[in-house]
């Protein structure tokens, strides 16, 4: 697994904002292959999804 590719992909996706990241997560959960993840293998794409979920969990937490 190329951690560098994964990190770059996560960073690029996050630059699009929270709503775009939520849409990306939903698409990936439905098995949609996205342009942003086309160069990743299945394991790398799964890691991107896990990392995006973890990032958004911080924003979705309510005090």
C-alpha distances in whole Angstrom, upper triangle without the diagonal:
4,6,9,9,8,11,13,13,14,17,18,19,21,23,24,26,26,28,25,22,24,25,21,20,23,22,19,20,22,20,21,18,19,19,17,14,15,12,9,8,10,7,6,10,11,10,11,14,14,14,17,19,19,20,23,24,25,27,29,30,34,36
4,5,5,7,9,10,11,13,15,16,17,19,21,22,24,25,27,24,21,24,24,20,20,23,22,19,21,24,21,21,18,18,18,15,13,14,11,9,9,12,10,7,11,12,10,11,15,15,14,17,19,19,20,22,24,25,27,28,30,34,36
4,5,5,6,9,10,10,12,14,15,16,18,21,22,22,25,22,19,22,23,19,19,22,22,19,21,23,21,22,19,18,18,15,13,15,13,10,12,13,11,8,11,12,9,10,13,13,12,14,17,16,17,20,21,22,24,25,27,30,32
4,5,5,6,9,10,11,12,14,15,17,19,21,22,24,22,19,22,23,20,20,23,23,20,22,25,23,22,20,18,18,14,13,15,12,11,13,15,13,10,13,14,12,11,15,15,13,15,18,18,17,20,22,23,24,26,28,31,33
4,6,5,6,9,10,11,12,14,16,17,20,21,22,20,17,20,21,17,18,21,20,17,20,22,20,19,16,15,14,11,10,11,9,8,10,13,12,8,10,13,11,10,13,15,13,14,18,18,17,20,22,23,24,26,28,31,34
4,5,5,6,9,10,11,12,14,16,18,18,20,18,15,17,18,15,15,18,17,14,17,20,18,17,15,14,14,11,9,12,10,8,10,11,10,6,8,10,7,6,10,11,9,11,14,14,14,16,19,19,21,22,24,28,30
4,5,5,6,9,10,11,12,15,16,17,19,17,14,17,19,16,16,19,19,17,19,22,20,20,18,16,16,12,12,14,13,11,14,15,13,10,11,12,9,8,11,12,9,10,14,13,12,15,18,18,19,21,23,26,29
4,6,5,6,9,10,11,13,15,17,19,16,14,18,18,15,16,20,19,17,20,22,21,20,17,15,14,10,11,13,12,11,14,16,15,11,12,14,12,10,13,14,12,12,16,16,14,17,20,20,20,23,25,28,31
4,5,5,6,9,10,11,14,15,17,14,12,15,15,12,13,16,15,13,16,19,17,16,14,11,11,7,7,10,10,9,12,14,13,10,9,12,10,7,10,12,10,10,14,15,13,15,18,19,19,21,24,27,30
4,6,5,6,9,10,12,12,14,12,9,13,14,11,11,15,15,13,15,18,17,16,15,13,13,9,10,13,13,12,14,15,14,11,10,11,9,6,9,10,7,7,11,11,10,12,15,15,16,18,20,23,26
4,5,5,6,9,11,12,15,13,11,14,15,13,14,18,18,16,19,21,21,19,18,15,15,11,12,15,15,14,17,18,18,14,14,15,13,10,12,13,10,10,13,13,11,13,16,16,16,18,21,24,26
4,6,5,7,10,12,14,11,10,14,14,12,14,17,16,16,19,21,20,18,16,13,12,8,11,13,14,14,17,18,18,15,14,16,15,11,13,15,13,11,15,16,13,15,18,18,18,20,23,26,28
4,5,6,8,9,11,8,6,10,11,8,10,13,13,12,15,17,17,15,14,11,11,8,10,13,14,14,17,17,17,14,12,14,13,10,11,13,11,9,12,14,11,12,16,16,15,17,20,23,26
4,5,6,7,10,8,6,10,11,10,11,14,15,15,17,19,19,18,17,14,15,11,13,17,17,17,20,20,19,16,15,16,14,11,12,13,11,8,11,12,9,10,13,13,12,15,17,20,23
4,5,9,11,9,9,12,13,12,14,17,17,17,20,22,22,20,19,16,15,12,15,18,19,19,22,23,22,19,18,19,18,14,15,17,14,12,15,16,12,13,17,16,15,17,20,23,25
4,7,8,6,7,10,11,10,13,15,15,16,18,20,20,18,18,14,14,12,14,17,19,19,22,23,23,20,18,19,19,15,15,17,15,12,15,16,13,13,17,17,15,17,20,22,25
4,6,6,6,9,10,11,12,14,15,16,18,20,21,20,20,16,17,15,17,20,22,21,24,24,24,21,19,20,19,16,15,17,15,12,14,15,12,10,14,14,11,14,17,19,22
4,5,5,6,9,10,10,12,14,15,16,19,20,19,19,17,18,16,18,21,23,22,24,24,23,21,19,19,18,15,14,15,14,10,11,13,10,8,11,11,9,10,13,16,19
4,5,5,6,9,10,11,12,14,15,17,19,17,18,16,17,16,18,21,23,22,25,24,24,22,19,20,20,16,15,17,16,12,13,15,13,10,13,14,11,12,15,17,20
4,5,5,6,9,10,10,12,14,15,17,15,15,12,14,12,14,17,19,19,22,21,22,20,17,18,18,14,13,16,15,11,13,15,13,11,15,16,14,14,18,20,24
4,5,5,6,9,10,10,12,14,15,14,15,12,14,12,13,16,18,17,20,19,19,17,14,15,14,11,10,12,11,7,9,11,9,8,12,13,11,12,16,18,22
4,5,5,6,9,10,11,13,14,14,15,14,16,14,15,18,21,19,21,20,20,18,15,15,16,13,10,12,12,8,8,11,10,8,11,13,11,11,14,17,20
4,5,5,6,9,10,11,13,11,13,11,13,13,14,17,19,19,20,19,20,19,15,16,17,14,11,14,14,11,11,15,14,11,14,16,15,14,18,20,24
4,5,5,6,8,10,11,9,10,8,11,10,10,13,16,15,17,16,17,15,12,12,13,10,9,12,12,9,10,13,13,11,14,17,15,16,19,22,25
4,5,5,6,9,10,10,11,10,13,12,12,15,17,15,17,15,15,14,11,11,12,9,6,9,10,7,7,11,11,9,12,15,14,14,17,20,23
4,6,5,6,9,9,11,11,15,14,14,16,19,18,19,16,18,17,13,13,15,13,10,12,14,11,10,14,14,12,14,17,16,15,18,21,24
4,5,5,7,5,8,8,11,12,11,13,17,16,17,15,16,16,12,12,15,13,10,13,15,12,12,16,16,15,17,20,19,18,22,24,28
4,5,5,5,7,8,11,11,9,12,14,13,13,11,13,12,9,9,11,10,7,10,12,10,11,14,15,14,16,19,19,19,21,25,28
4,5,7,10,11,15,15,13,15,18,16,16,13,14,14,11,9,12,11,8,10,13,11,10,14,16,14,15,19,19,18,20,23,27
4,6,9,11,15,15,14,15,18,17,17,14,16,16,13,12,15,14,11,14,17,15,14,18,19,18,19,22,22,21,23,26,30
4,6,9,13,14,12,12,15,14,13,11,13,14,10,10,14,13,11,14,16,15,15,19,20,19,20,24,24,23,26,29,32
4,6,10,11,10,10,14,13,14,12,15,15,11,12,15,14,12,15,17,15,16,20,20,19,21,24,24,23,26,29,33
4,7,9,7,7,10,10,11,10,13,12,9,11,14,12,12,15,17,15,17,20,20,20,22,25,25,25,28,31,34
4,5,5,6,10,10,12,12,15,13,10,12,14,12,12,15,16,14,16,19,19,19,21,24,23,23,27,30,33
4,6,5,8,10,13,14,16,14,12,15,16,13,14,18,18,16,19,21,21,21,24,25,25,26,29,32,35
4,6,8,9,12,13,15,12,10,13,14,10,12,15,15,13,16,18,17,18,21,23,22,23,26,30,33
4,6,5,8,9,11,9,6,10,11,8,10,13,13,13,15,18,17,18,21,23,23,24,27,30,33
4,6,8,10,12,10,9,12,14,12,13,17,17,16,19,21,21,22,25,27,27,27,30,34,37
4,7,10,12,9,9,13,13,12,14,17,17,17,20,22,22,23,26,27,28,29,31,35,38
4,7,8,6,6,9,10,9,12,14,14,15,18,19,19,21,23,25,26,27,29,33,36
4,6,5,6,9,10,11,12,14,15,17,18,20,21,23,24,26,28,28,30,34,37
4,6,5,6,9,10,11,12,14,15,17,18,20,21,23,25,26,26,29,32,35
4,5,5,6,9,10,11,12,14,15,17,18,20,21,23,25,25,27,31,33
4,5,5,6,9,10,11,12,14,15,16,18,20,22,23,24,26,30,32
4,5,5,6,9,10,11,12,14,15,17,18,21,22,22,24,28,31
4,5,5,6,9,10,11,12,14,15,17,19,20,21,22,26,29
4,5,5,6,9,10,10,12,14,15,17,19,20,21,25,27
4,5,5,6,9,10,10,12,14,16,17,18,20,24,26
4,5,5,6,9,10,11,12,15,16,16,18,22,25
4,6,5,6,9,10,11,13,15,15,17,20,23
4,5,5,6,9,10,11,13,14,16,19,22
4,5,5,6,8,10,11,12,14,18,21
4,5,5,6,9,10,10,12,16,19
4,6,5,7,9,10,11,15,17
4,5,6,7,9,11,14,16
4,5,5,6,9,12,15
4,5,5,6,10,13
4,6,6,9,11
4,6,8,11
4,6,10
4,7
4
